[in-house]
Amino acid sequence: MNDRIGLAHGDGGELAHQLIQEVFVDTFGHEEQAKLDAAILSMEHSRLAISTDSFVIKPLFFPGGDIGKLAVTGTVNDLAVSGAIPKFLTASFIIEEGFPIVDLKKIVHSMAEEAKKAGVKIVAGDTKVVEKGSADGLYINTTGIGWIDEQHTVNPERMQEGDSIIISGTIGDHGIAILAARGDLGIQTEVQSDCATLNHMIDEVLQASNHVRIMRDPTRGGLATTLVEICEDFHVTMEIDELLLPVRREVQGACDILGYEPFYLANEGKVIFIVGKEDEEKVLSILHQYEIGKYAKAIGKVTGKGKGRLYLKTPLGSTRRLDRLSGMLLPRIC
């Protein structure tokens, strides 16, 4: 790991992984809890899940949402993919001197709307104002608390050969929407961020299937990085088929121009399910009933245990190993 923090440390790839492992996990411990998006806490009579996240996205307003909507969806989804039912959020705001109050009101309104959709309450918060030039407008931190329904839990240790890999919709939408909104590379596109809360859809899947092994939301680092993390954390080997990946034509076109691969681009409204093969069609049928899940597809399978590797089957029939995103792709994506 480098001696100083760089933008690539926040991009969800290999450097971010090293930072988390070598600085935070090695110091704070909780190796097992670090494998999930929310920590599962055993209380006297129940288990709670808690997750916290900070949002520094640029620009603050983008096609399909804003930093407020993102702050709610990001934390709600982290709880939901950990098998929890989200209930409460806290929200803290670091505001730059001179920030327009009218914009702050829009952002807070977006948070309230999204929290209502998700069925969660924002119950505590804090504001801090810093001198002009000390922050880029506004940063938000949210912490979420949910409870675990013991009858509908996930168990990653039960992953086995033949399990199906399902993605709930098209990949890379958020990454391309943010890149276009910045105007840095001169591309224009109608793609909107997929920013959305997923907890109701996820809960219906868990109610219907007892064979969901693990769920993850492929945010920073995209689909590939998230699957690599699952492979390494739980010592399984997976293969995904490039021809099966759901990618919007506009996203693929932007990737072709910019030299990106869509499976490394960030998403903010998608979930990966690893499920027993016997429940693949059942899960897909449920996802397809939701607007946010209508493009869900099975894209690959678990091929074995022990090695902790992810492979991509190319359109030519060959396979190549995929690693975590290396270096900086899109900083400040969330």
Stockholm file with secondary structure:
# STOCKHOLM 1.0

chainA/1-334         MNDRIGLAHGDGGELAHQLIQEVFVDTFGHEEQAKLDAAILSMEHSRLAISTDSFVIKPLFFPGGDIGKLAVTGTVNDLAVSGAIPKFLTASFIIEEGFPIVDLKKIVHSMAEEAKKAGVKIVAGDTKVVEKGSADGLYINTTGIGWIDEQHTVNPERMQEGDSIIISGTIGDHGIAILAARGDLGIQTEVQSDCATLNHMIDEVLQASNHVRIMRDPTRGGLATTLVEICEDFHVTMEIDELLLPVRREVQGACDILGYEPFYLANEGKVIFIVGKEDEEKVLSILHQYEIGKYAKAIGKVTGKGKGRLYLKTPLGSTRRLDRLSGMLLPRIC
#=GR chainA/1-334 SS CCSSCCGGGGTTSHHHHHHIIIIIIHHHCCTTGGGSSSEEEECSSCEEEEEEEEECCSSSEETTEEHHHHHHHHHHHHHHHTTEEEEEEEEEEEEETTCCHHHHHHHHHHHHHHHHHHTCEEEEEEEEEECTTSSSSEEEEEEEEEEECTTSCCCGGGCCTTCEEEECSCSSHHHHHHHHHHTSSCCCCCCCCCCCCCHHHHHHHHHHCSCEEEEECCCTTHHHHHHHHHHHHHTEEEEEEGGGCCCCHHHHHHHHHHTCCGGGSCCSSCCEEEECGGGHHHHHHHHTTSGGGTTCEEEEEEEEESSCCEEEECTTSCEEEECCCCSCSSSSCC
#=GC SS_cons         CCSSCCGGGGTTSHHHHHHIIIIIIHHHCCTTGGGSSSEEEECSSCEEEEEEEEECCSSSEETTEEHHHHHHHHHHHHHHHTTEEEEEEEEEEEEETTCCHHHHHHHHHHHHHHHHHHTCEEEEEEEEEECTTSSSSEEEEEEEEEEECTTSCCCGGGCCTTCEEEECSCSSHHHHHHHHHHTSSCCCCCCCCCCCCCHHHHHHHHHHCSCEEEEECCCTTHHHHHHHHHHHHHTEEEEEEGGGCCCCHHHHHHHHHHTCCGGGSCCSSCCEEEECGGGHHHHHHHHTTSGGGTTCEEEEEEEEESSCCEEEECTTSCEEEECCCCSCSSSSCC
//
